[in-house]
Amino acid sequence: MKKKIAIPTRGTAGLEDQVEEHFGRAQHYALINVEDGKILDTQVLDVPFAEHGPGDLPNWIHAQGADAVLAWGMGPSAVNFFDQLGIEVVTGATGPVRDVIEGYIRDNLETIEWVEPEGHGQGHKHQH
């Protein structure tokens, strides 16, 4: 099965980078094409807007053709937008991007429970 996975990153090093802690604050995303358990290629894109409103990032990620987004933290509104766009959401992903994507491919991604910061709404969690 072929999939395109979006992962927010701290920098522009792609697979060698670290997962950005909150997808909404990331300035870069690694888009990783995987097929039959293998990484085909990786592209790093800069987020095209300095400020964004509800739905902007999910719509932009959808426009890039992503099938799933792996992140450490994400608010319920964003999860809702991704759900409506048919994009799988996995939260609690942390550490090196290569480790996260390989865990996802092998279906044994270890996630930590992400608790939404006070005042940011209710927490939401998906296990993969």
Residue pairs with C-beta under 8 A, 6 or more apart in sequence:
1 35
1 36
2 33
2 34
2 35
3 33
3 34
3 35
3 67
3 68
4 31
4 32
4 33
4 34
4 64
4 65
4 66
4 67
4 68
5 31
5 32
5 33
5 34
5 66
5 67
5 68
5 69
5 70
5 101
5 104
6 29
6 30
6 31
6 32
6 61
6 64
6 66
6 68
6 69
6 70
7 19
7 29
7 30
7 32
7 69
7 70
7 71
7 93
7 97
7 100
7 101
8 19
8 20
8 22
8 23
8 25
8 26
8 28
8 29
8 69
8 71
9 17
9 18
9 19
9 20
9 26
9 28
9 29
9 30
9 44
9 97
10 17
10 18
10 19
10 20
10 26
10 28
11 17
11 18
11 28
12 28
12 44
12 46
13 44
14 30
14 42
14 43
14 44
14 97
15 30
15 32
15 39
15 42
15 96
15 97
15 98
15 101
16 96
16 97
16 98
17 28
17 30
17 44
17 96
17 97
18 95
18 96
18 97
19 70
19 71
19 72
19 93
19 94
19 95
19 96
19 97
19 100
20 26
20 28
20 71
20 72
21 72
21 73
21 94
22 71
22 72
22 73
22 74
23 57
23 69
23 71
23 72
23 73
23 74
23 78
24 52
24 57
24 74
24 75
24 78
26 47
27 46
27 47
28 44
28 45
28 46
28 47
29 44
29 45
29 47
29 61
29 64
30 42
30 43
30 44
30 97
31 42
31 43
31 44
31 45
31 64
31 65
31 66
32 39
32 41
32 42
32 43
32 97
32 101
33 39
33 40
33 41
33 42
34 40
34 101
34 105
37 105
37 106
38 105
39 101
39 102
39 105
45 64
47 57
47 60
48 60
49 56
49 60
54 77
54 78
54 81
55 77
55 81
57 78
58 78
58 81
58 82
58 85
58 87
59 81
59 85
61 69
61 82
61 87
62 85
62 87
66 87
67 87
67 88
68 87
68 88
68 89
68 90
68 104
69 82
69 87
69 88
69 89
69 90
70 90
70 93
70 100
70 101
70 104
70 109
71 89
71 90
71 91
71 93
72 91
72 92
72 93
72 94
72 112
72 114
73 91
73 114
73 116
74 89
74 91
74 114
74 124
75 116
75 120
75 121
75 124
76 116
76 121
76 122
76 123
76 124
77 121
79 89
79 91
79 124
79 126
82 88
82 89
83 89
88 126
88 128
89 126
90 104
90 109
90 111
90 126
90 127
90 128
91 111
91 114
91 124
91 125
91 126
92 111
92 112
92 113
92 114
92 125
92 127
93 100
93 103
93 104
93 109
93 111
94 100
94 111
94 112
100 109
103 109
103 110
104 128
107 128
109 128
111 127
111 128
113 125
114 123
114 125
115 123
116 122
116 123
116 124
